[in-house]
Each structure stands twice: as C-alpha cells, then as structure tokens.
Amino acid sequence: MNEPIHVAIVRRVKPGREAEFKQALLDFLQASFAHGGVLGAGMVVPPPGSNSREYGVLRTFAGEQERNAFYESALYQSWQERCKSLTEDEPVCRQLHGLEAWFRNPSQPNPPEWKMALLTWIAVWPISMAVPAVLTPLIGARVSNVIFAGAVAAGIVLALTWGAMPLLVRLARRWLQ
C-alpha cells in the first residue's frame, strides 16, 4: 500500500488581486476533489492584518501515481494558466514529510525533527485527554465506540491544526530555530 503524499504549493499574489485569487483558489480546490487519488486539501491564507500576499494549498494524495496524474491533468494545467494573470513569479512547490507542515517558515530552515516532535507531543498530550472528556457527556453513550473514536480523532486534529500548534509554534519560535 502506498504512503500518502503531502504537497504544499505557495504563490505570491499580485497586489490588489488577493480577493480574486482567493475565490479562484477556493473554486479550484472544490473542483479538485473530484480527481481520483486526492485525499484532502486545504487553503493557506495570510493572517489578517499581515502584509503577506502568499497563498497556498496543502494537498494530500493517495500516492505518487495519483500525485503525478493530478499535476498532469487538464484541471491542474487550466489552473496554472488561470494563475498567470493573478500571481507573481513561479509557484514554490514542496513535498512535505510529517511534522514539518506545521513548522513551515519560508524565511528559515525547518527546525530539527526532535524539536518538532517534542512540541507536537506537548500539544497532543493535554488535547488527547481534553477532547474525550468534552465529548463523552455529549455523545459518548449515544454512539458506537468506532464513531466516538472518529469524533475524538477529528477533535484532536481540529484543536491541533487551528489552535494548539499555531500558538505553540509562535511561542516557541526562538527555541525551534
């Protein structure tokens, strides 16, 4: 069985074209889910109030063959053409390996793997106790163990992705580098 492949593509949007690009990217993301082998995708946008014009996509493929087929597809080629009028330069494309997706900083190299793992563990430990404690009284007795485990996993991923990891990476930035 193939290991999933994670790819990040970052583009710098032309000044004044940010809203148009964001909508075009959202439309492209939705259309791309119909392509076989795409397991998931997310849009990365600059934080509110920042001067950054870098937008990106984090995409997961079932394997190497599916990744290659997607990037050779008419859908992707059409997207590339659409981007030419909205972006500066060429996109930056990187295949991500494990934890580094949370720690990406284009201006610095990735931290050592042991630091990424330790910071992730610091985040996962309390969240892995808190999510089941919150969900048990809400749905614990009403659903099967399999469904409950899926809800817990989803809660942990959501809390890590949009809460704990961005906060911890920001707080530990000096230590990580």
NORSULZI-V571702 format. One record per pair of residues at least 24 apart in sequence whose C-alpha atoms are under 6 Angstrom apart, sorted by the first residue. I is the first residue (numbers start at 1). GAP is how many residues later the second one is. D is the distance in whole Angstrom. If there is no record, write none. Layout:
I|GAP|D + I|GAP|D
//
This chain:
2|61|5 + 3|60|6 + 4|57|6 + 4|58|5 + 4|59|5 + 5|55|6 + 5|56|5 + 5|58|6 + 6|53|6 + 6|54|4 + 6|89|6 + 6|90|5 + 7|51|6 + 7|52|5 + 7|87|6 + 7|88|4 + 7|89|6 + 8|49|6 + 8|50|5 + 8|85|6 + 8|86|5 + 9|47|5 + 9|48|5 + 9|83|6 + 9|84|4 + 10|45|6 + 10|46|4 + 10|81|6 + 10|82|5 + 11|43|5 + 11|44|5 + 11|80|5 + 12|41|5 + 12|42|4 + 12|75|6 + 12|76|6 + 13|40|5 + 13|73|6 + 13|74|4 + 13|75|6 + 14|72|6 + 14|73|5 + 14|74|6 + 37|24|5 + 37|25|5 + 37|29|5 + 111|65|5 + 111|66|6
//
